[in-house]
Each structure stands twice: as C-alpha cells, then as structure tokens.
Amino acid sequence: MIKIASLKSRNLSFYRTTHHFKNYGEVSTTDQFWGYYEWAKANKTKIYILGNGSNTLFAKKEVKSLVLKNNFPKETKILSKSQLQVSSSVLVMDILRYCYENSLGSFYYLASVPATIGGALAMNAGGGKPENISIYDFVENVTFFDAEENTIKTLNKTEIVKGYRNTIFTGFTSKLILSAKFNFPPQEIDGNPILERRQWSKKFQDHSSYNCGSVFKECDFNILNRLKSLQINNSSFSSKTTNWILNNSQSSWPILLLIKIAQILHFLKSKKAILEVIKVE
Ligand SMILES: Cc1cc2nc3c(=O)[nH]c(=O)nc-3n(C[C@H](O)[C@H](O)[C@H](O)COP(=O)(O)OP(=O)(O)OC[C@H]3O[C@@H](n4cnc5c(N)ncnc54)[C@H](O)[C@@H]3O)c2cc1C
C-alpha cells in the first residue's frame, strides 16, 4: 500500500534546510514503488528517490516532487568471503567495515562519504576526476526495479555508468536500485584505511557546518578559489575546501544564490560549471 503524506522536515538533506514536502512517502517493496509510480504518473509529478540525502539540495520552500525515502530492509548476503549481494539501503561504511575485517580490497576512500549503497551507485560515487576510481570498480552487477516496465532487471557496469558522477539512475528516475553484487579482491592491508581516510577528510574537508560535499562535478577551480569564504545570509563557500558550501540557513535560497554567482562567473569566462548536487523542486 502506498502512503503519501505532507511533511515539514529539515532532515532529508545534509544541508539541513527546512522544507514543506507536499508529497512524501516511504518505499520498502517493489509493489509499493510501482503504486507510487502510477500515482506520480496520474498526478503528473516527478519521483525523487532519496537515499541518505548527502547529495540532495531541495530548492523550494514547498517541494512538490514525490520524495520517496528508501526504506528497504538493510541486507548483506555473503555469497563467498569476497563476494557480497548488498541491498541499496545499506550504508557504504557498513560494507567498508566488512571489507577491512576480512582483509579485502575496497573503495576505502568512500569512508568519508555518508552515503547509502543505492545513492553511491546512482551517483557513480568515487574519487576526484583525475583519480578515475569509483564504486563501480568493485561492482559485478546492479539489480533494480524499472517501474516503467513493471519489471526487475540486472545490468553490469558498462550498461549503467554514463560518466563522472553520472549513471542511468542519477537525478529523477523511475528506476529504483534494489541491490548490487560486489567482488572484493583479497588484499593484505597495512594500517587502517577507514581511519586514515577519515583523518584525511578531517584535515582537508570542511565539516564545520552542514554540507553535501563538492557542489560542482565540473568547474574551474581558479574561479571557485576566488569565491572561498563568500557568505550570503548563513550560507557560505568554505574558506578551507574549494567547491564546498557550508550551510546554517533554514532556507536554501542562500545556497542557490551562491551557486548562481559561481555559474555566472563561469559563464563570463566561458567555462563549464556542472552541478554535482541534485537540485530537487
Ligand atoms: C562530507 C561529504 C563528503 C562527500 N564526499 C564524496 C566523495 O568523496 N565522492 C563522491 O562521489 N561523493 C561524495 N559526497 C557526495 C554524496 O555523499 C554522494 O553523492 C553519495 O553517493 C550520495 O548518497 P546518498 O545515499 O546520500 O544519496 P542521495 O543524496 O539521497 O541521492 C543522490 C542520488 O542518488 C539517487 N538514489 C539514491 N538511492 C537510490 C536508489 N535506491 N535507486 C535509485 N536512485 C537512488 C537519488 O535519486 C539521487 O539522484 C560527499 C558528501 C558529503 C556530505
């Protein structure tokens, strides 16, 4: 059964802005998702699947999209010591802990990312562009429910990944990631890569207020360096980390204005500025 309610909350995005969600639901079965899809179609409303909200920017005071929180059970099936089937609601950190405890190679650099597996797969989460590493280095396949066709499908990496932070699932979609099969190679591990990544993050990333990590996936760092510390209301570009907005405002308009300023400067210099955070209205 589907249940769509209105909700006022500041907890659905890591920017912690407060919004009135006109159409909010939770999803824990494929039948339910199909029901939501039919409702969205009948009501000409877009569906936004929410993982942990660590890359999500709600843009309006009243959010009209159908926001569906992934409430599927958190399940990790151990197929063999180095092969796992993981449901999309599991946190990336939980998988990293398993890999570390079992001496397996993994995407330890995502230990600084507060993501669900579903969100990380939808975003092709990974290292910076020059590093060319992502969660998909360990993915054998991804299983998802395609509501348009009312069917469950399984695809491999080459059929899913479209580019840097871009997959067939990124943004508004009627394809709900259910689980993924991962292969983690046995590896001798020196030290504690989870702790090391967290220490790195503390040193170089700004956690002094609410944020969604990097704002743009493609941008000119010279321009963004010049915007460091620029503050509007209670939101600002970080003085510590380039391409990083810190927020303490209730509303998202100061964040949107900071983004707009960066975009205008890119336009004036004929440079590309492509958002990494997903804007949801
Ligand atoms: C401190 C910090 C550090 C970060 N560092 C990094 C980093 O190093 N590398 C990096 O890549 N990102 C980083 N991020 C950004 C963010 O954590 C990632 O994009 C992450 O993958 C988002 O996961 P989420 O579960 O929070 O997804 P959400 O923000 O909830 O959603 C993001 C996208 O995934 C989709 N989605 C979520 N679940 C599903 C599902 N089950 N089926 C289909 N689509 C789904 C959403 O619809 C949306 O399009 C960072 C964020 C923070 C706050």
The ligand as an ORCA input file, in Angstrom:
! r2SCAN-3c Opt
* xyz 0 1
  C      31.052     15.158      3.742
  C      30.722     14.608      2.368
  C      31.744     14.068      1.595
  C      31.440     13.571      0.311
  N      32.459     13.007     -0.415
  C      32.179     12.438     -1.607
  C      33.217     11.757     -2.327
  O      34.370     11.667     -1.905
  N      32.875     11.194     -3.515
  C      31.598     11.234     -4.002
  O      31.338     10.684     -5.094
  N      30.599     11.879     -3.329
  C      30.860     12.466     -2.150
  N      29.844     13.096     -1.450
  C      28.505     13.240     -2.034
  C      27.476     12.138     -1.645
  O      27.774     11.574     -0.396
  C      27.429     11.043     -2.715
  O      26.924     11.556     -3.931
  C      26.566      9.834     -2.311
  O      26.716      8.842     -3.282
  C      25.083     10.161     -2.133
  O      24.476      9.071     -1.450
  P      23.073      9.249     -0.692
  O      22.618      7.907     -0.245
  O      23.175     10.289      0.350
  O      22.180      9.734     -1.915
  P      21.080     10.905     -2.017
  O      21.704     12.239     -1.810
  O      19.908     10.568     -1.194
  O      20.708     10.744     -3.577
  C      21.674     11.002     -4.569
  C      21.181     10.437     -5.910
  O      21.037      9.021     -5.815
  C      19.716      8.637     -6.184
  N      19.350      7.430     -5.420
  C      19.522      7.222     -4.089
  N      19.114      5.973     -3.757
  C      18.660      5.405     -4.904
  C      18.090      4.135     -5.225
  N      17.911      3.177     -4.303
  N      17.712      3.904     -6.513
  C      17.886      4.846     -7.481
  N      18.425      6.061     -7.232
  C      18.801      6.340     -5.965
  C      18.872      9.846     -5.863
  O      17.628      9.807     -6.549
  C      19.802     10.956     -6.335
  O      19.752     11.069     -7.730
  C      30.114     13.624     -0.174
  C      29.089     14.169      0.628
  C      29.391     14.651      1.882
  C      28.287     15.211      2.742
*
